[in-house]
Amino acid sequence: MLDQWAAAAGGAAYAQLPPEQQAALRERLAHEYRTNSYDAATRTITVSSERARAIEANIAYYARLFAEGRDAYALPPNTVVEPARARALAAYFFWSAWAAATDRPGEDERVVARDHAM
């Protein structure tokens, strides 16, 4: 998402931006990830189009990773090769990361962070 936003602003890749612009984009990313977009009535999490593209990129990454394997991760080739299973695994990774990062209803992220620092 950081690279998407950097490119949309007419800039270079995120890593090539000045530190101040990187910090602004990281703050934007934190807000995006912390904002709770779950609708209990429809049991749906809504994400921005940029985040949807990032999720699709992660699905492709994990599908390739679990199909090809990686010695550094002690992950043998052909661990998950069926596209539907790879997509389900990546969906689980998204959901678990979302559940860990998003604000709980009624919580303010800055208050929670401050309270935990004490």
N, C-alpha and C positions, 0 to 999 in steps of 0.2 A: 504494500500500500504506500509505503514511503516513496518508492521509486515512481509509482503511478502519480502521486501528488506532485512530486518534483517535476516530472515531465509535463504534467498539465499546466504547471505554472510557467512553462517555457524554459525550465532550467535543465541542468544536466542530471545525471543520476544522483540519487540522494547522497551517496558517499562523496560526491564531488562538490556538494554545496558547502558554503561557509558554516561554521559551527552554530551561529545564531539562527540560520534558516533550518538547520537540522533540528535544533532544539524546539523550534516552533512546530515543525512537522511531528516530532515525537510527542509533544503535548496534544496535538490534534489526534494522533493515533491513540494515546491513552484515553482521551475523552470518548473516541469512537468505541474502543474496546470495553470501557467501563459502563457506558450507557446501557441500561437494561431495556431491551427492545422486545421483551417477551410479552405476548398477548395471551393471557390465561383463557380468555373466551374461545379463542381459535387454536390455542396450544401451538402458536407459531412464533418463531424468532424472526424478526425482520432485520435485514442487513442492507447497507448501502450497496450501490452498484460496484463501487471500488472494492468493497469487502467481498462481494460475491465473486468478483474476478480473482481476488487473492485466494479465496476458498477453492475455486476451480484449479488454480495453479498448484495449491497444496494437494488436491486430490491427484493430479497428474504426477506430482513429485512422489507421493507415497505409493501410488500404483507402480511406478517405475522402481522405487526403492525395494518394495517387497517382492517384485517380480525378478529383479536383477540381483538382489542381495547386496551386502556390503560387509567385507571382512572386518573393517574397523568397528562395526556395530555387532559383530558375531551373528550376522543375519545371513543365513544361507539363501542362495538363489531359489526361485520358485516357491517361496513361502506363501505368497498369495498371488495367484495368477488370473483368477476369474475377475473380470471387470466389476461385476456387481458386488463381489465381496470386498474388493479393494476400495470401491466407493463407500461401502458401509463402514469399513475400518476408518477411512478418512473422515467420514461424518461423525464417528464416535470421537475421534481426536478433536474435531471442531467443537462438538458439544461439551466435552470435558474441559477444554480450554475456556469456552464461553462461560460455563458454570463457575469456574475458578476465578475468572477475571471480572465478571459483570457485577455492578452494584446490586445489592439486595434491595427489595422494595423498602422505601423509607430510610435508607442509609445514604449519607452524603460521604463520598469517597474521601474528602479531605478530613472530615471529622473522624472517620474510622481510622485513617492512616495516623492521625495525630494521637488518638486514644491508644493505639497499639504501640506507639513509640515511647510512651511513658513507662 
